[in-house]
Amino acid sequence: MTAYKVVLAPQAQRALAGLVPERRRAVHEAMRGKLSTNPLAVGTPEGTGPDALRKLAVASAGVTIGYRVIDAQVEVRVVWLLGWP
């Protein structure tokens, strides 16, 4: 199994830094687990094509992760994080 490199865009880095520790830890676990091992099998695509934006809800953190999978570079780019109550 190929592990994908997870890269955070500057906006996502700022959002992650603003989360409380419990939420931040849950988001990190999702990025190290689901997003780095099988990013195309999780999340909901928001469009068509290989680089479509995908959304993954991390219920334990109350955060949705917006990301794109770049297969040619074996990379997941986290574009944004959106917290919800």
MARTISE-558492 format. One line per field, with one value per residue: y, z, x of N, C-alpha, C, O in turn. Coordinates in nm, 2 decimals, m for minus. Layout:
<nodes>
nY Y_...
nZ Z_...
nX X_...
caY Y_...
caZ Z_...
caX X_...
cY Y_...
cZ Z_...
cX X_...
oY Y_...
oZ Z_...
oX X_...
</nodes>
This chain:
<nodes>
nY m0.12_0.22_0.51_0.82_1.15_1.41_1.74_2.06_2.35_2.70_2.84_2.62_2.54_2.76_2.74_2.49_2.55_2.71_2.55_2.38_2.17_1.90_1.88_1.94_1.72_1.51_1.57_1.56_1.28_1.18_1.27_1.14_0.88_0.80_0.98_0.96_0.70_0.60_0.80_0.84_0.67_0.77_1.04_1.28_1.35_1.67_1.74_1.65_1.45_1.39_1.56_1.66_1.85_1.72_1.62_1.55_1.46_1.49_1.36_1.34_1.55_1.76_1.89_1.96_1.84_1.98_1.87_1.78_1.52_1.44_1.23_1.18_1.28_1.14_1.26_1.44_1.73_1.94_2.17_2.34_2.38_2.33_2.42_2.30_2.31
nZ 0.00_m0.08_0.08_0.10_0.08_0.30_0.26_0.39_0.29_0.33_0.44_0.55_0.74_0.92_1.01_1.14_1.35_1.50_1.62_1.91_2.14_2.14_1.91_1.72_1.75_1.67_1.40_1.30_1.34_1.15_0.92_0.92_0.92_0.75_0.53_0.45_0.37_0.21_0.03_m0.18_m0.13_0.09_0.21_0.03_m0.31_m0.46_m0.72_m1.06_m1.21_m1.19_m1.00_m0.84_m0.58_m0.26_0.03_0.37_0.66_0.99_1.25_1.52_1.58_1.49_1.25_0.91_0.64_0.36_0.06_m0.20_m0.42_m0.55_m0.76_m0.93_m0.79_m0.56_m0.34_m0.10_m0.09_0.15_0.15_0.29_0.63_0.80_1.08_1.28_1.50
nX 0.08_0.06_0.17_0.03_0.16_0.07_m0.01_m0.05_m0.22_m0.15_m0.38_m0.52_m0.33_m0.34_m0.60_m0.59_m0.41_m0.57_m0.75_m0.89_m0.70_m0.81_m0.97_m0.77_m0.60_m0.77_m0.81_m0.54_m0.51_m0.69_m0.57_m0.32_m0.41_m0.67_m0.66_m0.39_m0.36_m0.57_m0.70_m0.88_m1.09_m1.23_m1.42_m1.62_m1.67_m1.67_m1.70_m1.61_m1.36_m1.00_m0.88_m1.07_m1.22_m1.25_m1.45_m1.41_m1.56_m1.48_m1.61_m1.57_m1.41_m1.56_m1.51_m1.47_m1.27_m1.13_m1.00_m0.77_m0.67_m0.36_m0.26_m0.04_0.17_0.16_0.02_m0.17_m0.35_m0.44_m0.68_m0.86_m1.00_m1.30_m1.47_m1.74_m2.02
caY 0.00_0.34_0.61_0.96_1.26_1.50_1.87_2.16_2.48_2.80_2.86_2.51_2.55_2.86_2.69_2.39_2.61_2.77_2.45_2.34_2.05_1.77_1.88_1.93_1.58_1.42_1.61_1.49_1.13_1.16_1.30_1.03_0.75_0.79_1.06_0.92_0.56_0.57_0.93_0.84_0.59_0.84_1.17_1.30_1.44_1.79_1.76_1.53_1.46_1.33_1.65_1.72_1.88_1.62_1.67_1.44_1.50_1.42_1.39_1.35_1.69_1.87_1.96_1.90_1.87_1.99_1.83_1.73_1.41_1.45_1.09_1.18_1.31_1.06_1.37_1.49_1.87_1.99_2.31_2.41_2.31_2.41_2.37_2.31_2.28
caZ 0.00_m0.09_0.17_0.04_0.16_0.32_0.26_0.42_0.23_0.44_0.50_0.64_0.86_1.01_1.07_1.23_1.46_1.58_1.69_2.05_2.12_2.11_1.77_1.64_1.76_1.58_1.26_1.28_1.33_1.02_0.81_0.93_0.89_0.63_0.42_0.39_0.33_0.10_0.02_m0.28_m0.08_0.19_0.16_m0.07_m0.41_m0.49_m0.86_m1.13_m1.26_m1.09_m0.90_m0.78_m0.44_m0.18_0.17_0.47_0.79_1.11_1.34_1.66_1.59_1.45_1.15_0.77_0.57_0.21_0.01_m0.34_m0.43_m0.67_m0.78_m1.00_m0.69_m0.44_m0.25_m0.07_m0.05_0.24_0.11_0.40_0.74_0.84_1.20_1.30_1.64
caX 0.00_0.13_0.13_0.03_0.21_m0.04_0.04_m0.15_m0.22_m0.14_m0.51_m0.55_m0.24_m0.39_m0.72_m0.55_m0.35_m0.68_m0.84_m0.86_m0.61_m0.88_m1.01_m0.65_m0.56_m0.86_m0.78_m0.41_m0.53_m0.75_m0.47_m0.22_m0.48_m0.76_m0.61_m0.26_m0.36_m0.66_m0.78_m0.99_m1.20_m1.30_m1.46_m1.73_m1.62_m1.75_m1.70_m1.57_m1.22_m0.91_m0.83_m1.19_m1.22_m1.32_m1.47_m1.41_m1.61_m1.42_m1.72_m1.51_m1.35_m1.65_m1.44_m1.47_m1.14_m1.14_m0.87_m0.75_m0.57_m0.28_m0.21_0.09_0.27_0.12_0.01_m0.30_m0.33_m0.55_m0.71_m0.92_m1.07_m1.42_m1.52_m1.88_m2.05
cY 0.12_0.44_0.75_1.06_1.37_1.64_1.97_2.29_2.58_2.83_2.75_2.50_2.65_2.81_2.58_2.44_2.67_2.67_2.42_2.20_1.92_1.77_1.87_1.79_1.49_1.45_1.55_1.34_1.10_1.17_1.19_0.90_0.75_0.86_1.01_0.78_0.54_0.69_0.93_0.76_0.66_0.98_1.17_1.39_1.55_1.82_1.64_1.56_1.41_1.43_1.73_1.74_1.77_1.67_1.54_1.50_1.42_1.45_1.41_1.48_1.80_1.95_1.88_1.94_1.87_1.96_1.78_1.62_1.43_1.32_1.09_1.20_1.23_1.16_1.40_1.63_1.91_2.14_2.39_2.32_2.39_2.34_2.39_2.26_2.14
cZ 0.00_0.00_0.09_0.14_0.18_0.34_0.29_0.35_0.35_0.51_0.60_0.76_0.96_1.08_1.17_1.36_1.55_1.65_1.83_2.04_2.09_1.97_1.68_1.64_1.67_1.43_1.22_1.26_1.19_0.91_0.81_0.89_0.75_0.51_0.36_0.34_0.21_0.08_m0.08_m0.23_0.03_0.14_0.05_m0.18_m0.44_m0.64_m0.93_m1.17_m1.15_m0.98_m0.84_m0.63_m0.37_m0.04_0.26_0.61_0.90_1.23_1.48_1.68_1.56_1.34_1.01_0.71_0.42_0.16_m0.14_m0.34_m0.56_m0.68_m0.84_m0.90_m0.56_m0.33_m0.23_m0.02_0.03_0.21_0.22_0.51_0.78_0.97_1.21_1.45_1.66
cX 0.09_0.08_0.13_0.09_0.10_0.03_m0.07_m0.12_m0.21_m0.27_m0.55_m0.46_m0.29_m0.51_m0.69_m0.49_m0.46_m0.77_m0.80_m0.78_m0.69_m0.92_m0.88_m0.60_m0.64_m0.83_m0.64_m0.43_m0.59_m0.65_m0.36_m0.28_m0.55_m0.70_m0.48_m0.26_m0.45_m0.76_m0.89_m1.11_m1.28_m1.34_m1.56_m1.67_m1.72_m1.75_m1.65_m1.42_m1.13_m0.86_m0.95_m1.17_m1.30_m1.34_m1.48_m1.45_m1.55_m1.52_m1.67_m1.45_m1.45_m1.59_m1.45_m1.34_m1.17_m1.01_m0.88_m0.65_m0.49_m0.20_m0.07_0.20_0.25_0.11_m0.14_m0.28_m0.46_m0.57_m0.77_m0.98_m1.18_m1.47_m1.67_m1.91_m2.09
oY 0.13_0.46_0.78_1.05_1.41_1.66_1.96_2.34_2.55_2.84_2.77_2.46_2.62_2.83_2.57_2.39_2.68_2.72_2.43_2.13_1.84_1.66_1.80_1.74_1.40_1.36_1.49_1.29_1.00_1.10_1.15_0.81_0.72_0.80_1.02_0.74_0.46_0.69_1.01_0.77_0.62_1.02_1.07_1.51_1.53_1.93_1.53_1.67_1.40_1.38_1.84_1.66_1.73_1.75_1.45_1.59_1.30_1.55_1.49_1.53_1.91_2.07_1.76_2.06_1.78_2.02_1.75_1.63_1.44_1.30_1.01_1.16_1.26_1.15_1.40_1.66_1.91_2.22_2.51_2.20_2.52_2.23_2.49_2.19_2.09
oZ 0.08_0.01_0.03_0.26_0.08_0.43_0.24_0.36_0.46_0.63_0.71_0.87_1.08_1.21_1.28_1.47_1.68_1.73_1.86_1.94_2.01_1.90_1.58_1.53_1.60_1.35_1.11_1.17_1.13_0.81_0.70_0.84_0.65_0.40_0.24_0.26_0.12_0.10_m0.07_m0.28_0.06_0.04_m0.01_m0.15_m0.44_m0.68_m0.88_m1.16_m1.03_m0.87_m0.79_m0.56_m0.41_0.01_0.23_0.66_0.90_1.29_1.56_1.80_1.59_1.33_1.01_0.71_0.37_0.19_m0.19_m0.27_m0.67_m0.63_m0.79_m0.92_m0.47_m0.22_m0.32_0.07_m0.03_0.23_0.23_0.49_0.79_0.97_1.16_1.50_1.78
oX 0.19_m0.04_0.24_0.07_0.04_0.11_m0.18_m0.01_m0.25_m0.27_m0.60_m0.50_m0.28_m0.53_m0.75_m0.52_m0.43_m0.86_m0.68_m0.80_m0.64_m0.90_m0.88_m0.56_m0.58_m0.83_m0.63_m0.37_m0.56_m0.65_m0.32_m0.21_m0.49_m0.70_m0.45_m0.17_m0.42_m0.88_m0.99_m1.22_m1.39_m1.28_m1.59_m1.64_m1.84_m1.80_m1.65_m1.37_m1.16_m0.82_m0.94_m1.10_m1.41_m1.26_m1.54_m1.38_m1.55_m1.50_m1.72_m1.44_m1.42_m1.61_m1.45_m1.30_m1.23_m0.91_m0.99_m0.55_m0.55_m0.10_0.02_0.31_0.32_0.18_m0.22_m0.20_m0.57_m0.48_m0.73_m0.99_m1.17_m1.51_m1.73_m1.84_m2.12
</nodes>
